Amino acid sequence: MLLDRGTRPRLRAKTPLKAMLLGGEPLDGPRHLWWNFVSSSKERLEQAKQDWQEGRFGQVPGETEFIPLPQR
């Protein structure tokens, strides 16, 4: 979501939540998104898919579950 400059938006929730507001200058070009991967290069995105399948990503301490890539 893009907020208008100078406004004071208000976030309301009916249940407890955690939210993050992130801002900054626009990125230097388009990004490609697939599942949990984001890259400025489609080729790098394909490499990330292969790396995930072959277990080349680091492990989260204490986590043992492997989540397979979604079906394309």
Helices and strands as residue ranges (DSSP letters): E 32-34, E 37-39, H 42-53
